[in-house]
C-alpha cells in the first residue's frame, strides 16, 4: 500500500471481536472484525498493522479471527506482523518460539513477520539487575528468530532510552544488541508533542539513527490511550485529539525525512480519539 503524505503509517492492534463467552481469549471489540479493521486501515492509508496473535493462534474462535483478519489485511496490500508479548517468555524463551510457530500456522502467507512487545524494564528485577533482564530479553529474540522462516521479519518494540543502556556481554548499547537480532524496531517515544527537548523527535533521534546505521526498518511509536494507561497526560495524545496527533506526526515525519514513519498505539484508543466508538 502506498503511504500517504502524512506521518501516520502503522499501528498496534491489540483487540479482537470474539466474545469472552465463546473464547477466554476474546476481547469482544467489534471494530476489530476483519471488514471494519480493513476499512479503518485503508481509510487512514496505513501500510502495516501489528496484529495481536493470541497464544495458540491456530486454535479456537480467536485463532480463526486472527487468520481471517491477517488474510483480509494482506489482501488489501497491508503488511501484517503477528504481535505478541508475555512476561513469562523471559523465563522460558521457548514459549515465545511456540507462540510464533502457532501464529504462522494460523495466518501462513498473510504474515510479513512477528513483532515482539516484551518489556523486561517493567518488572521489579530490572531496577536491581538490568543486565540480567536484558540477557533474558535477548534470549527471547534469539528464540523467535530461530523459529521464523528466513523470509519473515522479526521486529521488537524498543523504548527510546535503550541507546543509553549498555549491552550485556556485547559491544555497544542494548539497542545495538537488539538491532543485531531483528529486522525492525518501533522506537517507543511517547510524548504529546513532536518538538522540544522532551518531544518525540529529540527522544527518538538517537535510536532512529542507530536503526538506520544498522540497516533496520524503523518507526516511531506514539500513544493515544488514556493518561492513566500512558502513565501521565504528557505521554499521550488522548487529551489533544486526533487533529493534533496527525499534525505532530507530520512534524516527526518531516524531521526524519520519512513519510508514514509514525506507529500509533493502538487501534481501539485511536478510534476513541476519532470519536468513532
TIVO-462659 format. One line per 8 residues: number of its first residue (from 0); their letters; for each residue x, y negated, z of N, C-alpha, C. Coordinates in steps of 0.2 Angstrom, whole numbers. Each point is the difference from the previous one (the first is absolute). Layout:
# residues N
NUM	A	X/Y/Z/X/Y/Z/X/Y/Z ~ ...
***
This chain:
# residues 277
0	XXXXXXXX	4/6/0/-4/-6/0/4/-6/0 ~ -1/-5/-4/3/-6/0/-1/-4/6 ~ 5/-3/3/-1/-4/6/-3/-7/-2 ~ -4/-3/4/-2/-7/-1/6/-5/1 ~ -2/-6/0/6/-5/0/1/-2/8 ~ -4/2/4/0/-1/7/5/4/4 ~ 0/0/7/5/3/4/-3/7/2 ~ -6/1/0/-3/6/2/0/6/-5
8	XXXXXXXX	3/6/2/1/5/-5/-1/7/3 ~ -1/1/6/-1/7/3/-3/-1/7 ~ -2/6/3/-3/0/6/0/7/4 ~ 0/0/6/-1/6/4/-8/1/0 ~ -2/6/0/-7/2/1/0/6/5 ~ -2/-1/6/0/4/5/-7/4/1 ~ -5/-2/-2/-7/3/1/-2/4/-5 ~ -5/4/2/-3/5/-5/-8/-1/1
16	XXXXXXXX	-4/2/-5/-7/0/1/-4/6/3 ~ 4/5/2/-3/6/3/-3/-1/7 ~ -6/2/1/-2/0/7/4/4/5 ~ 1/-2/6/3/4/5/-4/6/2 ~ -7/0/-2/-4/5/2/2/6/-5 ~ 2/-2/-6/2/5/-5/7/3/0 ~ 5/-5/3/7/2/0/3/-4/6 ~ 3/3/5/3/-4/5/5/-6/-2
24	XXXXXXXX	2/1/-6/5/-5/-2/-4/-6/-4 ~ -6/1/0/-4/-5/-4/0/-7/4 ~ 0/-5/-4/-1/-7/2/-6/-4/-1 ~ -4/3/-5/-7/-2/-1/0/-7/-3 ~ 5/-2/-4/0/-7/-3/-2/1/-8 ~ -6/-2/-1/-2/1/-7/4/-3/-6 ~ 2/-6/1/4/-3/-5/6/3/-2 ~ 2/5/4/6/4/-2/-1/6/-5
32	XXXXXXXX	-7/1/-1/-2/5/-5/4/-2/-7 ~ 1/5/-4/4/-1/-6/-2/-6/-5 ~ -7/0/-1/-2/-5/-5/1/-7/3 ~ -3/-2/6/1/-7/3/7/-1/1 ~ 4/5/2/8/-2/1/3/-2/-6 ~ -1/4/-6/2/-2/-6/-2/-7/-2 ~ -6/-1/1/-3/-7/-2/4/-5/3 ~ 1/1/7/4/-5/4/7/-1/-3
40	XXXXXXXX	3/5/-1/7/0/-2/1/-3/-7 ~ -4/2/-5/0/-3/-6/-2/-7/0 ~ -5/-2/4/-2/-7/0/5/-4/3 ~ 4/2/4/6/-4/3/6/1/-4 ~ 0/4/-5/6/1/-5/6/3/4 ~ -2/4/4/6/4/4/3/5/-4 ~ 6/1/1/4/5/-4/1/7/4 ~ 0/-1/6/1/6/4/-4/0/7
48	XXXXXXXX	-2/6/2/-4/1/6/4/6/4 ~ 1/-2/6/3/5/5/-6/3/4 ~ -2/6/-3/-7/3/2/1/5/6 ~ -3/-1/5/1/4/6/-2/8/-1 ~ 5/4/0/-1/7/-1/-1/3/7 ~ -5/4/2/-1/3/6/5/6/1 ~ 0/2/6/4/6/1/-4/6/-3 ~ 3/5/-3/-4/5/-4/-4/-3/-6
56	XXXXXXXX	3/-5/-4/-4/-3/-5/-2/4/-5 ~ 1/6/0/-2/5/-5/-6/4/2 ~ -3/-2/6/-6/3/3/-5/-4/2 ~ -6/2/0/-6/-3/3/-2/-6/-4 ~ -6/-3/3/-3/-6/-4/5/-6/-1 ~ 4/-1/6/5/-6/-1/5/2/-5 ~ 2/6/-1/5/2/-5/-3/-1/-7 ~ -6/2/0/-4/-1/-7/0/-7/-2
64	XXXXXXXX	-2/-5/5/0/-7/-1/7/-2/-2 ~ 5/2/3/7/-3/-2/2/2/-7 ~ -1/6/-2/1/2/-7/-4/-4/-5 ~ -6/-1/2/-5/-3/-5/2/-8/0 ~ 2/-3/5/2/-7/0/6/-1/-3 ~ 5/5/1/7/-1/-4/-1/1/-7 ~ -4/5/-2/-1/1/-7/-4/-6/-3 ~ -5/-3/3/-3/-6/-3/4/-6/0
72	XXXXXXXX	5/-1/4/4/-6/0/5/2/-6 ~ 3/6/0/5/1/-5/-4/-1/-7 ~ -6/2/-1/-3/-1/-6/-1/-7/-2 ~ 0/-4/5/-1/-8/-1/7/-3/-1 ~ 5/5/-1/7/-3/-1/3/-3/6 ~ -2/2/6/3/-2/7/4/5/2 ~ 6/-2/3/5/5/3/-3/1/7 ~ 1/7/2/-3/2/6/6/3/4
80	XXXXXXXX	1/-2/6/4/4/5/-4/3/5 ~ 2/6/2/-3/3/6/3/-3/6 ~ -5/-3/4/2/-4/6/-1/4/6 ~ 5/0/5/0/3/6/5/-1/5 ~ -2/1/6/5/-1/6/-2/2/6 ~ 3/4/4/-2/3/6/6/0/5 ~ 0/-3/6/5/0/4/3/7/2 ~ -4/5/0/2/7/1/5/2/-5
88	XXXXXXXX	0/-3/-6/5/2/-5/7/-1/2 ~ 1/-5/4/7/-2/3/3/6/4 ~ -4/4/3/2/6/4/1/6/-5 ~ -4/0/-5/-1/6/-4/0/-2/-8 ~ 6/-2/-3/0/-3/-6/-4/5/-5 ~ 1/7/1/-3/4/-5/-8/-1/0 ~ -3/-3/5/-7/-1/-1/-1/-5/-5 ~ 4/-5/-1/-1/-5/-5/1/3/-7
96	XXXXXXXX	4/5/-1/1/3/-6/-6/4/-2 ~ -3/3/6/-6/4/-1/-6/-4/-2 ~ 0/-6/3/-5/-5/-2/0/-2/-8 ~ 6/-2/-2/2/-2/-7/-2/6/-5 ~ 2/6/2/-2/5/-5/-7/1/-1 ~ -4/-1/6/-7/1/-1/-3/-6/-4 ~ 2/-6/1/-2/-5/-4/1/1/-7 ~ 6/3/-2/1/1/-7/-4/6/-3
104	XXXXXXXX	-2/5/4/-4/5/-2/-7/-3/-1 ~ -2/-5/4/-7/-3/-1/0/-4/-6 ~ 4/-5/-1/-1/-5/-5/5/1/-6 ~ 5/4/0/4/3/-5/3/-6/-4 ~ -2/0/-7/3/-5/-4/-2/-7/0 ~ -5/-1/4/-3/-7/2/5/-4/4 ~ 4/4/4/5/-4/4/6/-2/-3 ~ 2/-6/2/7/-3/-2/5/2/5
112	XXXXXXXX	-2/1/6/5/1/5/-3/0/7 ~ 4/0/5/-3/0/7/3/-6/4 ~ -4/-3/4/2/-6/4/-1/1/7 ~ 6/0/4/0/1/7/-1/-6/4 ~ -4/1/5/-1/-6/5/1/4/7 ~ 6/1/1/2/3/7/4/-5/3 ~ -2/-2/6/3/-6/4/3/2/6 ~ 6/2/1/3/2/6/1/-6/5
120	XXXXXXXX	0/-6/-3/2/-6/4/-7/-2/4 ~ -5/3/-1/-6/-1/4/-1/5/6 ~ 5/4/1/0/5/5/4/-2/6 ~ -1/2/6/4/-3/6/7/2/-1 ~ 2/5/-3/7/2/0/4/-4/-4 ~ -3/-4/-5/4/-4/-4/4/-6/4 ~ -3/-2/5/3/-6/4/6/3/4 ~ 0/6/1/5/4/4/6/2/-4
128	XXXXXXXX	-2/3/-6/5/3/-4/-2/0/-7 ~ 1/-6/-3/-2/-1/-7/3/5/-5 ~ 6/1/1/4/5/-4/-3/6/-1 ~ -2/3/6/-4/7/0/-6/-1/-4 ~ -4/-5/1/-6/-1/-4/1/0/-7 ~ 6/-4/-2/1/-1/-7/2/7/-3 ~ 4/4/3/2/7/-2/-6/4/-2 ~ -5/0/5/-6/4/-1/-4/-3/-6
136	XXXXXXXX	0/-6/-1/-4/-3/-6/4/2/-6 ~ 6/-1/-1/4/2/-6/-1/8/-1 ~ 0/4/5/-2/7/-1/-6/1/-3 ~ -5/-4/2/-7/1/-4/0/-2/-7 ~ 4/-6/-2/1/-1/-7/3/5/-3 ~ 6/3/3/3/5/-4/-4/6/-1 ~ -5/2/5/-4/6/-1/-5/-1/-6 ~ -3/-6/0/-5/-1/-5/4/-1/-7
144	XXXXXXXX	5/-3/0/4/0/-7/1/7/-2 ~ 2/4/4/2/7/-2/-7/4/-3 ~ -6/-2/3/-6/3/-2/-3/-3/-6 ~ 2/-6/-2/-3/-3/-6/4/3/-6 ~ -4/1/-6/3/1/-6/4/-6/-2 ~ 5/1/-5/5/-5/-2/-4/-6/-3 ~ -6/2/-3/-3/-5/-4/-4/-5/4 ~ -1/1/6/-4/-4/5/4/-4/4
152	XXXXXXXX	-2/-6/2/4/-5/4/-2/1/7 ~ 5/-2/4/-1/-1/7/1/-7/2 ~ -5/-2/4/0/-7/3/-1/0/7 ~ 2/-6/3/0/0/8/-2/-8/1 ~ -4/0/5/-2/-7/3/6/-2/5 ~ 3/-6/-1/6/-2/4/-1/-7/2 ~ 0/-1/7/0/-7/2/6/-4/-2 ~ -1/-6/-1/5/-5/-3/6/0/4
160	XXXXXXXX	0/1/7/5/0/4/5/6/0 ~ -1/5/-4/4/6/0/7/-2/-3 ~ 1/-6/-3/6/-2/-3/5/-2/6 ~ -3/-1/6/4/-2/6/1/6/5 ~ -2/6/-2/1/6/4/5/4/-3 ~ 5/2/4/6/4/-3/-3/7/-2 ~ 2/3/-5/-1/7/-2/3/5/5 ~ -3/5/2/4/5/4/4/5/-4
168	XXXXXXXX	6/0/1/4/5/-3/2/-1/-7 ~ -2/-6/-3/1/-2/-7/2/-7/0 ~ 2/-2/-6/3/-7/-1/-7/-5/-1 ~ 1/-6/2/-5/-5/-2/-6/0/5 ~ -5/-3/-2/-6/-1/5/-5/6/-1 ~ -5/1/5/-4/5/-1/-4/0/-6 ~ -2/-6/-3/-3/-1/-6/4/3/-6 ~ 7/-1/1/4/3/-5/0/7/0
176	XXXXXXXX	-1/3/6/0/8/0/-7/2/-3 ~ -5/-4/1/-6/2/-2/0/0/-8 ~ 3/-6/-3/0/-1/-7/5/6/-3 ~ 4/3/3/4/6/-2/-5/6/-1 ~ -6/0/3/-4/6/0/-7/-1/-4 ~ -2/-6/-1/-6/-2/-4/1/-3/-6 ~ -6/0/-4/0/-4/-6/-3/-7/0 ~ -4/-1/6/-4/-6/1/-1/-2/7
184	XXXXXXXX	-1/-6/1/-1/-2/7/-6/-6/0 ~ -4/0/5/-4/-6/1/3/-3/6 ~ 3/-6/-1/3/-4/5/-6/-4/4 ~ -1/3/6/-6/-3/4/3/-6/3 ~ -3/-6/-2/1/-7/2/-6/-3/2 ~ -3/2/5/-7/-3/2/1/-7/3 ~ -3/-4/-4/0/-8/2/-6/-2/-4 ~ -3/-6/3/-6/-3/-4/2/-6/-4
192	XXXXXXXX	6/0/-2/3/-5/-5/6/2/-3 ~ 1/-3/-6/6/3/-4/6/-4/1 ~ 0/-7/2/6/-4/0/2/-1/7 ~ 6/-3/1/2/-1/7/5/5/3 ~ 3/-1/5/5/5/3/-4/6/3 ~ -6/-1/2/-4/6/2/-5/3/-5 ~ 1/-3/-6/-5/2/-6/2/7/-3 ~ -4/2/-4/1/7/-4/6/0/-4
200	XXXXXXXX	1/-5/-3/6/0/-5/7/0/4 ~ 0/-4/5/7/0/4/0/7/4 ~ -5/2/3/0/7/3/2/5/-5 ~ -3/1/-5/1/5/-5/6/0/-4 ~ 3/-6/-1/6/-1/-5/6/5/1 ~ 3/1/6/5/4/0/-1/7/-2 ~ -6/3/2/-2/7/-1/-2/0/-8 ~ -3/-5/-3/-1/0/-7/6/1/-4
208	XXXXXXXX	5/-5/2/7/0/-3/3/7/1 ~ 0/3/6/3/7/1/-4/5/-5 ~ -6/0/-1/-4/4/-4/2/-1/-7 ~ 1/-6/-2/2/-1/-7/7/2/-1 ~ 4/-1/4/7/3/0/0/7/-1 ~ -4/4/3/0/7/0/-4/3/-6 ~ -3/-5/-4/-4/2/-6/-7/4/2 ~ -2/-2/6/-7/3/2/-5/-5/-2
216	XXXXXXXX	-6/3/-1/-6/-4/-1/-2/-3/7 ~ -3/-6/0/-1/-3/7/-7/-4/-1 ~ -3/-1/5/-6/-5/1/1/-3/7 ~ -4/-5/1/0/-3/7/-7/1/3 ~ 0/3/6/-7/1/3/-2/-6/4 ~ -7/-1/-1/-3/-6/4/-6/3/3 ~ -3/-3/6/-5/3/4/-7/-4/-1 ~ -5/3/0/-7/-3/0/-4/2/5
224	XXXXXXXX	2/5/5/-4/2/5/-1/-5/6 ~ -4/2/5/-1/-5/5/6/-2/4 ~ 1/-6/3/5/-1/4/2/5/6 ~ -6/3/2/1/5/6/4/6/-3 ~ -1/2/-6/3/6/-3/7/-3/-2 ~ 1/-6/-3/6/-2/-3/5/-2/6 ~ -2/-1/6/4/-2/5/1/-7/1 ~ -5/-4/-3/0/-7/1/-2/-4/-7
232	XXXXXXXX	-3/-6/1/-3/-3/-6/5/-2/-5 ~ 6/-1/2/5/-2/-4/3/5/-5 ~ -2/6/1/2/6/-4/-5/2/-5 ~ -6/-3/-1/-5/2/-4/-3/-6/-3 ~ -3/2/-6/-4/-5/-4/-8/0/2 ~ -1/4/5/-7/1/2/-4/-7/1 ~ 4/-4/4/-3/-7/1/0/-5/-6 ~ 5/1/-4/1/-4/-6/-5/1/-5
240	XXXXXXXX	-2/6/-2/-4/1/-5/3/3/-7 ~ -4/2/-4/3/3/-6/3/-5/-5 ~ -2/-6/0/3/-5/-5/7/-1/2 ~ 1/-1/7/7/-1/3/4/6/-2 ~ -2/6/1/3/6/-1/3/0/-7 ~ -4/-2/-5/2/0/-7/5/-5/-1 ~ -2/-6/3/5/-6/-2/7/2/3 ~ 0/2/6/7/2/3/3/6/-3
248	XXXXXXXX	-4/4/-2/3/6/-4/4/-2/-7 ~ -4/-5/-3/3/-3/-6/7/-4/1 ~ 0/-3/6/7/-3/2/5/5/1 ~ -2/5/3/5/6/1/3/2/-6 ~ -5/2/-5/2/2/-6/4/-4/-4 ~ -1/-7/0/4/-5/-3/7/0/3 ~ 0/0/7/7/0/3/4/6/-2 ~ -3/6/-1/4/6/-2/0/1/-7
256	XXXXXXXX	-3/-4/-4/0/1/-7/-3/7/-2 ~ -6/2/3/-3/6/-1/-7/0/1 ~ -4/-1/-6/-7/0/1/-3/7/3 ~ -5/-1/4/-3/6/3/4/4/5 ~ 5/-4/3/5/4/5/-3/0/7 ~ -6/-2/1/-3/0/7/-5/6/1 ~ 1/3/5/-4/6/2/-5/-2/6 ~ -6/2/-1/-5/-3/5/-2/6/5
264	XXXXXXXX	1/-1/6/-2/4/6/-7/-3/2 ~ -6/3/-1/-1/7/-4/-7/-1/-3 ~ -2/5/-4/-6/0/-4/-6/-3/4 ~ -2/3/6/-6/-2/4/1/-7/2 ~ 6/-1/3/1/-7/3/-1/-5/-5 ~ 3/1/-6/0/-5/-6/-7/-1/-2 ~ -4/5/0/-7/0/-2/-4/-5/5 ~ 2/1/6/-3/-4/5/2/-7/-1
272	XXXXX	6/-2/-2/3/-6/-1/-4/-3/-6 ~ -2/4/-5/-4/-3/-6/-7/0/2 ~ -2/2/6/-7/0/2/-4/5/-5 ~ 3/5/-2/-4/5/-4/-3/6/5 ~ 2/0/6/-3/5/5/-4/-4/5
***
